[in-house]
Amino acid sequence: MLHVQDPFLYKGQLAKNAAQVNTDKIFIVNGMVEKVDANFNRGFNVTKVDKTGIFMGPCPLDDQDVSELVALGIGGVVNLQTAD
């Protein structure tokens, strides 16, 4: 979830290439949103994309997460990250 702040409230709080860490209140700066969520500890769940064999979710962190994937018949994981 993110709540886009009124752009008139932006006074240059973000340094160049700074991420908006651990907040739902973000600014869109020069047409870009860079939101980081460092809270990926638990709450593992995956969702199937309709009419496909693709599931989306967070990175599996432990054996329990992998067991859930296996139980769903998922045989592979692709981790997508942006380049710095």
N, C-alpha and C positions, 0 to 999 in steps of 0.2 A: 504494500500500500504506500502511496505517496501523495502528499498534499502540496500542490504547486502554490508557492507563495506569490503574493502580489509583486510583479516586477518593479513597481515603484518603490518597494521597500529595500531592494537590493542596493547596497552601498559598497560593493567590492569586497564582501566578506571572504570570498574564495580566492585563494592565490591561484596562479596559473597551474593547470592540471591537478587541482585539489579535488578530492572526492568528498561528497557529502556523506560522511560516515555516520552510521547508526542513528539516523533521523528519518522520520516520515515527512518532515517539512523541508522541502527542497526548492531551489531556484532553478529556472531554466536560464542558462547563461549563453548568449550568442547562439541560441537554437539547440544547445546540447544539455542533456541531463546526465550527470554521472553520479549514480546512486549506488552506494556500497552497503551491503547488509552483512555484517560480520557475525551475525547470530545464526549460524548454520549447525548448531550442536545437535538438536533432536527434532522430532516432528517429521521424520522421514515418511514421505508418501509420494506415490507416483500416480499420474493420471494418463489414461489412454487418449490419444488424439483421435477423434471420431473418424470412422471409415478408413483407418490406417492400422498398421502394426507397430506404430510408434508410441512410446510412452515418454512422458516428460517428468522430471523431478530433480531433486538435489543430488549431489554426488553421494554415493553410498560411503559411509564412514566405518562400518564394522561388519562382522559376520552376520548379525541379525538383519542388517539392510540387504546384504547380498542374498540371504535366504529368502527374503520377501521378493526380490527380483526373480530368483529361480522359481519360486512358487507361482509367479505370474507367467512363467515361460519365457522370460527375457534372457537372451543368450549373450548380449553384448552391451557395452556402455560407451557412449561417445561424450567426452567432456569438452565443452566449448568455452573458450575464454577469449577475451579481447587482447590484442597486442598493445603493449605500452608505447 
